[in-house]
Amino acid sequence: MTSNPPQEREIPARTAAVPARAERAVERSDGLTRYFAELREHAPLAREEEHRLAVRLVEEGDVDAARRLVLANLRLVVKIAMEYRRAWTNVLDLIQEGNVGLLQAVRRFDPYQGVKLSSYAAYWIRAYILKYLLDNIRLVRLGTTRAQRKLFFRLNKEKRALEAQGFEVEPRMIAERLDVSEDDVRDMEQRLGESDLSLDAPAPHTEGGAALGDFLPGGGESAEERVADGELRRVFLEKVHDFARGLEPRDRQIVEQRILAEEPRTLHEMGTEFGVSRERVRQLEARVVARLREYLRENLVDFEYYAPGKE
């Protein structure tokens, strides 16, 4: 359960003495103030209490434990969101995205690694905020690749650093410093240097009131792509079921209830049923997954294309 920033309350009808921009600023400030006031009710947890709750969440799927972990770290979300307030005027938007990142962190957190939740969650919170900025700061997305994301945040900073050292900045120098291609640098410079263009703007050299958007290809998958994806999924599941049929009952149950299930059972639940520890179930699952991957590699055409190994 997450505690999202509260809805901004309605402001009375405008008057000539209160400009619209000022009203919006007051509205945002008021909502942020009320949100800060709510955070005072959720104090950070002691390290021992945090560990105890995280263990309950992992082993028992305790929703109340997850709720308490999230609420105790909402202040961390605000702290990180405030670092980007110059890039986005409405801090509540950034807090909202950071809260989603916090939820992901709590869901994935492993209390047995000896790391504080706040240290682990900071990565997820920052990642969701940065993704939001990349997706919304311009009408056209800028950070769709790793190189673009790196250039989006560091291009101008590296330029200023080189200029301060007396260099005449060229794409080659930026590319070497950031480990990207020169084409990536030129592309990002062009994107950052141009303003967004409305798709409703009149298309040049045309008649009849055509707009630029009229000449763009439609988005989404084609019918052929949807059929191909559906067929690939059918073949993949067929091979997984063939693999499961040759397993011992316990391993087959792991495949059906952990790997294929839409709502997988917890390690704790399966460990109780098998009469073993949750760690033993994790080991059994890892072994089955490794065998399944090898089976698919041998029996599914182009398996490495569709499921490449870890980099």
Secondary structure by P-SEA (a helix, b strand, c coil): cccccccccccccccccccaaaaaaaaaaaaaaaaaaaacccccccaaaaaaaaaaaaacccaaaaaaaaaaaaaaaaaaaaaaccccccaaaaaaaaaaaaaaaaaaccccccccccccaaaaaaaaaaaaaaaccccccccccaaaaaaaacaaaaaaaaaaacccccaaaaaaaacccaaaaaaaaaaaacccccccccccccccccccccccccccccaaaaaaaaaaaaaaaaaaaaaaaaccaaaaaaaaccccccccccaaaaaaaacccaaaaaaaaaaaaaaaaaaaaaccccccccccccc
